[in-house]
Amino acid sequence: MLTDKHVAIIGGDARQLEIIRKLSTLDAKISMVGFDQLNDGFIGASKQTMDDIDWSTVDAILLPVSGMSTDGKIDTVFSNEELELKTEQLSKTPEHCVIYSGISNEFLDDCVEKSNRSLVKLMERDDIAIYNSIPTAEGTIMMAIQHTDITIHRAKVAVLGLGRVGMSVARTFSALGADVKVGANESYQLARITEMGLTPFHTSHIKEELRDVDLCINTIPALIITANVLAEMPLHTLIIDLASKPGGTDFRYAEKRGMKALLAPGLPGIVAPKTAGQILADVLAELLTNEATN
């Protein structure tokens, strides 16, 4: 139980609602900021502004999966209020206060360092990333069906990267009957691709390997589908880039060449916000419970 645990949940999307429900059942005290347009009521949760919160009592702060922008702004879909978390506010929290965010950037890292607080980047956890790869794969299938005029069955598909997302995506498209090849740059990854019954290739040969694909799915967070690569790809190839912004594709050149390239980070929160929220809620509840017992 999280009785007497004060959690400030700032901004976010529908995933945050599942977290609020979960923490509410565990008897946490919840301050919701950026939810003024939300009609749902939650036991133990109250809508507040950044100025209303008594920061000296906050044990944990939960930011959206997207964290905050490079100028400190926090996204929310349930309010028109502009949200911003400042170092001065963090410094008023108890020393044991932990900030939870999906991802981070230099601005958030700097705020946390200056306030001498702890930061947990949830999306870097293996458990969350692996669970999230399931709705990501399903969302990628949805996009492939929506934006092509061919079946996935027998389509030539290239997946770039064999991380937690790449592995699930490659396996799912293969299960649907696609001819899947996977690009990676480590020998153990190439061995794993072979073990999975898929066709491996080294990313140094990406230009040659993408010359005949119908669908290219990128999971590598670096510019890998360059103008030189795009210039030799078929014009009908659909590119779905799952890497975090700005992705790994030269979108400017893809548009200039008349190719359809879609940047689609954060698919779990789009195609399955309830499931994605439950994944975050379960892990976060465990983390907060462990802190409460330490």
Disulfide bonds with the S-S distance in Angstrom:
none
